[in-house]
Amino acid sequence: MTGLLVFWVIFALMMTGLYVTIAHDNLIKKVVGLGILQVSVFMLYIAIANVRGAAIPILKEGESLYSNPLPHVLILTAIVVGIATVALALALVIRIRERFGTIEEAALESAARDWSER
């Protein structure tokens, strides 16, 4: 049962991240929602790659089941890329705030419309 519980928690995190991304107009909250969604995907990938009762991939006598380290290495790479993506998104939010004076989506739409009409 605990195996299924992990997937339900991951699913709840995914839906929370998706909800925060869609429901809020604040750009910072959208970036945080995307971060939550991203972490839940990482957790899902690691949970799927977990092999119960498997040994580390070092050859030993008597071991017949080994865990593949590739999914974990890919997630480490994805974490680094995710951190860079969040940093870039926050830098863009700062630039948007400097340019338009707000980070609310509705106000940005009207400000961008006014700016494009010039």
Summary of the structure (lengths in Angstrom):
residues: 118
radius of gyration: 20.6
end to end distance: 61.1
largest distance: 74.9
contacts: 291
relative contact order: 0.12
helix: 75%
strand: 3%
